[in-house]
Amino acid sequence: MTRTVVITGAASGIGHATAAAFRDLGDAVFGLDVAPTVPDGVTYVECDVSSKAAVDAALARCAETGRIDVLANVAGVVQFGHVADITEAEWDRVHAIDLKGPFLTIQAALPHLLASRGCVVNVSSVAGNKPQPYAAAYAAAKGGLTMLTRSLALELSPHGVRVNAVCPGTVDTPIVSHVASIFPPDLDARVADRLLMMLPGPAITPAELASSIVYLASDAARMVTGTVLAFDGGM
């Protein structure tokens, strides 16, 4: 049976790699994003995940296959700066995409996931599990996503729907390569080390992280729910 897989943020980085990984398994993959640069063989659906109307329309389009089996919430943005300097607009944007977005997509997909006894994989962050300075908006949103994952895992487990999260550390993506340029100019070196600390070795690749998402969505993980998988090089 061909699964229908919905991935947000599929136009770049982790989402792009994840869409390609599910496509290579033979799944019918829908890539939701505001940009159309999804992998070949993936059906692009334009969607701003911060908009309920856009999410509802996009998930209805995906469900035209007759089912939704996997929802992977990968879309996200980062923000760093002194808490005194964070604007209301910046705070709202981070939370709208990183936390409200997954809530909206899960809610829209839920009737189909209940019917298929499917699963959700959220991409949270190490910042959602341990405090990080100068990342108040981002860490708060990802911490909320981590707890949303755990709460929904309990709520939906009796109905056969699994909900898990992957919490990456430093991943080699365009977003991460841009992070250093948005640190506060007076950032203490010790704080920078804490923000980017990993065990020695190269950064995580998007394809490596995608493999963990594929696993959590597989039958091999049928007994795994409410798990928040650290994929962070020892951070």
Buried (B, 14 or more C-beta within 10 A) or exposed (E): EEBBBBBBBBBBBBBBBBBBBBBEEEBBBBBBBEEEEBBEEBBBBEBBBBBEEBBBBBBEBBBEBEBBBBBBBBBBBBBBBEEEEBEEEBBEBBBBBBBBBBBBBBEBBBEBBBBBEBBBBBBBBBBBBBEBBBBBBBBBBBBBBBBBBBEBBEEBEEEBBBBBBBBBBBBBBEBBEEBEEEBBEEBEEEBBEBBBBBEEEEBBBBBBBBBBBBBBBBEEBEEBBBBBBBBBBEB
